[in-house]
Amino acid sequence: MTHVSLRRALPADAPALAALGAATFTETFGHLYPPADLQAFLASSHSLDSWVYRLTDNQCAVWVATVADESLIGFISAGACKLPVVNREPTAGEVRQLYVLSPYQNLQLGSRLMDAGLQWLQVEGYAPLYVGVWSDNHGAQRFYQRYGFHKVAEYGFAVGNTVDREFILQLRVG
């Protein structure tokens, strides 16, 4: 069995997170988009600069899953809610991203990362919590429902020039 550790990400992890973020998004969703749209999205959402910003933003926290050689295999990003929620509460938090490389899925890493992210959001006083999920990602929807999230809205999520139908799920805490 593969030994996996979780730890809070550091600014020095930005290059590895940029590569992991691009790899996991492409692995999960890359087949859905024209190459130009995928590359435009990756260039903005998983650039080195975007990860440096997240890792130095005091309203965001990232945890990583690592294997024995310290390679990153999964991550969760959480922070202040940026989703287009109508009348969004000023203290709203968000699970922004949760990804695990496919060879390491089914090891409960998603749950371990989710628990770390939710604990940080709670300690920081974020409530309620939100997550955006692609409308056809039924596995992710079931995962979040197990944590008590339920659908409250929809919006268009841009990947390049492609706009996906995304569900906004909410978890009332406290």
GIMOBEL-V88788 format. One record per residue. PHI is phi in radians with two decimals (* if undefined). D_FIRST is the distance of its C-alpha to the first C-alpha in whole Angstrom. Layout:
BEGIN
phi=PHI d_first=D_FIRST
phi=PHI d_first=D_FIRST
END
This chain:
BEGIN
phi=* d_first=0
phi=-1.34 d_first=4
phi=-1.47 d_first=6
phi=-2.15 d_first=9
phi=-2.00 d_first=13
phi=-1.96 d_first=16
phi=-2.70 d_first=19
phi=-1.21 d_first=23
phi=-1.26 d_first=24
phi=-2.01 d_first=27
phi=-0.93 d_first=29
phi=-1.15 d_first=28
phi=-1.43 d_first=25
phi=-0.96 d_first=28
phi=-1.08 d_first=27
phi=-1.20 d_first=23
phi=-1.22 d_first=24
phi=-1.06 d_first=27
phi=-1.18 d_first=25
phi=-1.15 d_first=22
phi=-1.04 d_first=24
phi=-1.13 d_first=26
phi=-1.15 d_first=23
phi=-1.25 d_first=22
phi=-1.13 d_first=25
phi=-1.12 d_first=26
phi=-1.06 d_first=23
phi=-1.46 d_first=24
phi=-2.18 d_first=28
phi=-0.96 d_first=29
phi=-1.19 d_first=30
phi=-1.47 d_first=33
phi=-2.12 d_first=35
phi=-1.03 d_first=37
phi=-0.91 d_first=36
phi=-1.13 d_first=39
phi=-1.17 d_first=38
phi=-1.05 d_first=34
phi=-1.12 d_first=35
phi=-1.10 d_first=37
phi=-1.12 d_first=35
phi=-1.09 d_first=32
phi=-1.13 d_first=35
phi=-1.69 d_first=36
phi=-1.42 d_first=33
phi=-2.21 d_first=30
phi=-1.34 d_first=32
phi=-1.03 d_first=32
phi=-1.07 d_first=35
phi=-1.14 d_first=34
phi=-1.30 d_first=30
phi=-1.04 d_first=32
phi=-1.04 d_first=35
phi=-1.05 d_first=32
phi=-1.32 d_first=30
phi=-2.00 d_first=34
phi=-1.45 d_first=35
phi=-1.28 d_first=35
phi=-1.79 d_first=35
phi=-2.48 d_first=32
phi=-2.44 d_first=28
phi=-2.27 d_first=25
phi=-2.01 d_first=21
phi=-2.15 d_first=19
phi=-1.80 d_first=15
phi=-2.22 d_first=14
phi=-1.75 d_first=11
phi=-0.90 d_first=11
phi=-1.48 d_first=15
phi=1.29 d_first=16
phi=-1.14 d_first=16
phi=-1.43 d_first=17
phi=-2.17 d_first=15
phi=-2.94 d_first=17
phi=-2.79 d_first=20
phi=-2.31 d_first=22
phi=-2.09 d_first=26
phi=-2.43 d_first=28
phi=3.06 d_first=32
phi=-1.04 d_first=36
phi=-1.20 d_first=36
phi=-2.05 d_first=37
phi=-1.23 d_first=38
phi=-1.38 d_first=41
phi=-1.54 d_first=41
phi=-1.14 d_first=45
phi=0.95 d_first=46
phi=-1.01 d_first=43
phi=-1.14 d_first=43
phi=-1.11 d_first=43
phi=-1.78 d_first=40
phi=-1.13 d_first=38
phi=-2.02 d_first=34
phi=-2.53 d_first=32
phi=-1.47 d_first=28
phi=-1.47 d_first=29
phi=-2.64 d_first=26
phi=-2.56 d_first=22
phi=-2.45 d_first=20
phi=-2.36 d_first=16
phi=-0.98 d_first=16
phi=-0.97 d_first=15
phi=-1.11 d_first=12
phi=-1.91 d_first=11
phi=-1.31 d_first=13
phi=1.23 d_first=12
phi=-1.94 d_first=9
phi=1.19 d_first=13
phi=-1.19 d_first=13
phi=-1.02 d_first=17
phi=-1.16 d_first=17
phi=-1.12 d_first=16
phi=-1.14 d_first=18
phi=-1.06 d_first=21
phi=-1.04 d_first=21
phi=-1.11 d_first=22
phi=-1.12 d_first=24
phi=-1.14 d_first=26
phi=-1.09 d_first=27
phi=-1.10 d_first=28
phi=-1.01 d_first=30
phi=-1.16 d_first=32
phi=-1.05 d_first=32
phi=-1.36 d_first=34
phi=1.50 d_first=36
phi=-1.35 d_first=35
phi=-2.95 d_first=37
phi=-1.21 d_first=37
phi=-1.97 d_first=33
phi=-2.28 d_first=33
phi=-2.61 d_first=31
phi=-1.73 d_first=32
phi=-2.37 d_first=30
phi=-0.98 d_first=31
phi=-1.03 d_first=33
phi=-1.73 d_first=32
phi=-1.62 d_first=28
phi=-1.17 d_first=28
phi=-1.10 d_first=24
phi=-1.15 d_first=25
phi=-1.07 d_first=28
phi=-1.11 d_first=26
phi=-1.00 d_first=23
phi=-1.18 d_first=26
phi=-1.09 d_first=28
phi=-1.09 d_first=26
phi=-1.55 d_first=26
phi=1.77 d_first=30
phi=-1.25 d_first=31
phi=-2.44 d_first=34
phi=-1.21 d_first=36
phi=-2.21 d_first=39
phi=-2.89 d_first=40
phi=-2.40 d_first=39
phi=-2.77 d_first=40
phi=-1.66 d_first=40
phi=-1.85 d_first=37
phi=-1.50 d_first=38
phi=-2.13 d_first=36
phi=1.10 d_first=39
phi=-1.59 d_first=42
phi=-1.52 d_first=40
phi=-2.06 d_first=40
phi=-1.61 d_first=37
phi=-1.45 d_first=38
phi=-2.07 d_first=35
phi=-1.66 d_first=35
phi=-1.81 d_first=35
phi=-1.87 d_first=34
phi=-2.21 d_first=35
phi=-2.22 d_first=33
phi=-1.45 d_first=36
phi=-2.17 d_first=35
phi=1.39 d_first=37
END
